[in-house]
Amino acid sequence: MPRSDEYPGAQVTGIDLSPIQPSFVPPNLEFIVDDAEDEWVITEKFDLIHTRMMVGSFLNWPQFFTRAYNQLHPGGYIELQDVIGLACDDETFTSNPPCPLAEWWALVAHAFAKTGRDIHATSQHKERLKGAGFVDVTVIDFKWPINMWPEDPVMKNIGMWSKENTLDALEALAMAPLTRTLEWEPEEDVNEL
């Protein structure tokens, strides 16, 4: 809801697969339960289309980008915030044997790949956006620690909160792909991982 609070004169439309939105929202915010992979039923044009953490969500990213481009007013923007992958400065993430988080990432990537969904698709977003008609495409990469190893106090704080967020999300992000695609048992295999 920050966009609707930040721009009270704007009309903000949120789209989600599930009806999990809060009941109290600002008057300039509406939610629609829909699947952005399906044909878009919204006819209005937007000034900004924003997505976050959609990695692995789409079978056809070029189609999504084309639909987004066509749904924007001339001069409109698309903003994507997503993970590019997991790595570390000292290469211990991919050491032999790999760290547990690297093993988790590889398993989830494998499960997604079996469904045709590429969790590494963000590396192709810039070219795909240009292919859909977007111009002046800019990619800004951020280092995002998931532990408290940084010496910089700001990055250390980001790492602390990111670690909590990551630990809370690991099971939720892995459950569907590992149980539906790799046929793991939720209680035994996924929880143990």
C-alpha positions as CSV (number, residue, x, y, z in Angstrom):
1,M,0.0,0.0,0.0
2,P,2.9,2.5,0.1
3,R,2.3,3.7,-3.4
4,S,-1.4,4.6,-2.6
5,D,-0.2,6.4,0.6
6,E,2.6,8.1,-1.2
7,Y,0.4,9.3,-4.1
8,P,-3.1,9.9,-2.6
9,G,-4.2,11.6,-5.9
10,A,-3.4,8.4,-7.9
11,Q,-5.7,5.4,-8.4
12,V,-3.7,2.3,-7.5
13,T,-4.8,-1.2,-8.6
14,G,-3.3,-4.3,-7.0
15,I,-3.5,-7.7,-8.7
16,D,-3.0,-11.0,-7.0
17,L,-3.8,-14.6,-7.5
18,S,-5.3,-15.0,-4.1
19,P,-7.9,-12.9,-2.1
20,I,-5.4,-12.2,0.7
21,Q,-5.6,-8.4,0.7
22,P,-6.4,-6.4,3.8
23,S,-9.9,-5.3,4.4
24,F,-9.0,-1.7,5.3
25,V,-7.3,0.1,2.4
26,P,-7.0,3.7,1.3
27,P,-9.9,5.0,-0.9
28,N,-7.5,5.2,-3.9
29,L,-6.5,1.5,-3.7
30,E,-8.4,-1.4,-5.2
31,F,-7.5,-5.1,-5.4
32,I,-8.4,-7.5,-8.2
33,V,-8.0,-11.2,-7.9
34,D,-6.6,-12.3,-11.3
35,D,-3.8,-14.2,-12.9
36,A,-1.4,-11.9,-14.9
37,E,-0.5,-14.9,-17.1
38,D,-4.1,-15.1,-18.4
39,E,-5.5,-12.7,-21.0
40,W,-5.7,-9.3,-19.3
41,V,-9.3,-8.2,-18.7
42,I,-8.4,-4.7,-17.4
43,T,-9.1,-2.1,-20.1
44,E,-7.8,1.0,-18.4
45,K,-4.2,2.2,-19.1
46,F,-1.7,2.8,-16.4
47,D,1.2,5.2,-15.8
48,L,3.2,2.6,-13.8
49,I,3.2,-1.2,-13.7
50,H,5.2,-2.5,-10.7
51,T,6.0,-6.1,-9.9
52,R,8.1,-7.6,-7.0
53,M,9.3,-11.1,-6.5
54,M,7.7,-12.6,-9.6
55,V,10.7,-14.8,-10.4
56,G,9.5,-18.2,-11.5
57,S,5.9,-16.9,-11.9
58,F,5.6,-16.7,-15.6
59,L,5.9,-19.3,-18.4
60,N,6.1,-16.6,-21.0
61,W,7.9,-13.4,-19.8
62,P,8.0,-11.8,-23.3
63,Q,4.2,-12.1,-23.4
64,F,3.9,-10.5,-20.0
65,F,6.1,-7.6,-21.0
66,T,4.2,-7.1,-24.2
67,R,0.9,-7.0,-22.3
68,A,2.4,-4.6,-19.8
69,Y,3.7,-2.3,-22.6
70,N,0.3,-2.3,-24.3
71,Q,-1.4,-1.5,-21.0
72,L,0.7,1.6,-20.3
73,H,-0.1,5.2,-21.2
74,P,2.5,6.6,-23.7
75,G,5.6,7.5,-21.6
76,G,4.5,5.0,-18.9
77,Y,6.9,2.9,-16.8
78,I,7.4,-0.6,-15.7
79,E,9.4,-1.3,-12.6
80,L,10.5,-4.9,-11.7
81,Q,12.0,-5.7,-8.4
82,D,13.3,-9.3,-8.2
83,V,16.2,-11.5,-7.3
84,I,18.8,-12.2,-9.9
85,G,20.2,-15.3,-8.1
86,L,22.2,-16.1,-5.1
87,A,25.9,-15.5,-4.8
88,C,28.5,-14.4,-2.3
89,D,31.7,-12.4,-2.5
90,D,34.0,-15.1,-1.2
91,E,32.5,-17.9,-3.5
92,T,31.6,-20.1,-0.5
93,F,28.1,-20.2,-1.8
94,T,29.2,-22.4,-4.7
95,S,32.1,-24.2,-2.9
96,N,32.4,-27.9,-2.9
97,P,30.4,-29.1,-1.2
98,P,28.0,-26.2,-1.7
99,C,26.4,-24.5,1.3
100,P,22.9,-25.6,2.3
101,L,21.3,-22.5,0.8
102,A,22.9,-23.2,-2.6
103,E,21.6,-26.8,-2.4
104,W,18.1,-25.4,-1.7
105,W,18.3,-22.9,-4.6
106,A,19.5,-25.6,-7.0
107,L,16.6,-27.9,-6.0
108,V,14.0,-25.2,-6.3
109,A,15.4,-24.1,-9.6
110,H,15.3,-27.7,-10.9
111,A,11.7,-28.0,-9.8
112,F,10.7,-24.8,-11.5
113,A,12.6,-25.7,-14.6
114,K,10.5,-29.0,-14.9
115,T,7.4,-26.8,-15.2
116,G,9.0,-24.5,-17.8
117,R,9.4,-21.7,-15.3
118,D,12.9,-20.2,-15.2
119,I,13.9,-18.7,-11.9
120,H,17.0,-17.2,-13.6
121,A,14.8,-15.3,-16.1
122,T,15.7,-11.9,-14.6
123,S,19.0,-12.1,-16.4
124,Q,17.1,-11.8,-19.7
125,H,14.6,-9.1,-18.6
126,K,16.5,-6.2,-20.1
127,E,16.5,-7.6,-23.6
128,R,13.0,-8.9,-23.3
129,L,11.7,-5.5,-22.2
130,K,13.4,-3.9,-25.2
131,G,11.8,-6.6,-27.4
132,A,8.4,-5.6,-26.1
133,G,9.0,-2.0,-27.1
134,F,10.4,-0.4,-23.9
135,V,13.2,2.1,-24.4
136,D,15.8,3.4,-22.0
137,V,15.7,0.2,-20.0
138,T,17.9,0.4,-16.9
139,V,19.0,-2.4,-14.6
140,I,20.2,-1.5,-11.2
141,D,21.8,-4.3,-9.2
142,F,21.9,-4.2,-5.4
143,K,24.0,-6.3,-3.1
144,W,21.5,-7.7,-0.6
145,P,23.1,-9.6,2.3
146,I,21.1,-12.3,4.0
147,N,23.1,-12.4,7.2
148,M,24.8,-9.9,9.5
149,W,28.4,-10.3,8.0
150,P,28.7,-6.8,6.6
151,E,30.7,-4.3,8.6
152,D,28.6,-1.3,7.3
153,P,25.8,-0.7,9.9
154,V,23.2,-0.1,7.2
155,M,24.0,-3.3,5.3
156,K,24.3,-5.2,8.6
157,N,20.7,-4.1,9.4
158,I,19.5,-5.1,6.0
159,G,21.2,-8.5,6.4
160,M,19.6,-9.0,9.8
161,W,16.1,-8.4,8.4
162,S,16.8,-10.2,5.2
163,K,17.9,-13.3,7.2
164,E,14.7,-13.3,9.1
165,N,12.7,-12.8,5.9
166,T,14.6,-15.6,4.1
167,L,14.3,-18.1,6.9
168,D,10.5,-17.4,7.1
169,A,10.2,-17.8,3.3
170,L,12.3,-20.9,2.5
171,E,9.6,-23.4,3.2
172,A,6.9,-21.4,1.6
173,L,8.9,-20.8,-1.6
174,A,9.9,-24.5,-1.9
175,M,6.8,-26.3,-0.8
176,A,4.7,-26.1,-4.0
177,P,7.5,-26.8,-6.5
178,L,9.1,-29.6,-4.5
179,T,5.8,-31.4,-3.6
180,R,3.9,-30.8,-6.9
181,T,6.8,-31.2,-9.3
182,L,9.3,-33.4,-7.6
183,E,6.6,-35.3,-5.6
184,W,8.4,-34.7,-2.3
185,E,6.5,-35.4,1.0
186,P,5.7,-32.1,2.8
187,E,6.3,-33.2,6.3
188,E,9.3,-35.4,5.7
189,D,11.3,-34.1,2.7
190,V,10.5,-30.4,2.5
191,N,10.6,-29.7,6.2
192,E,13.9,-31.6,6.6
193,L,15.4,-29.6,3.8
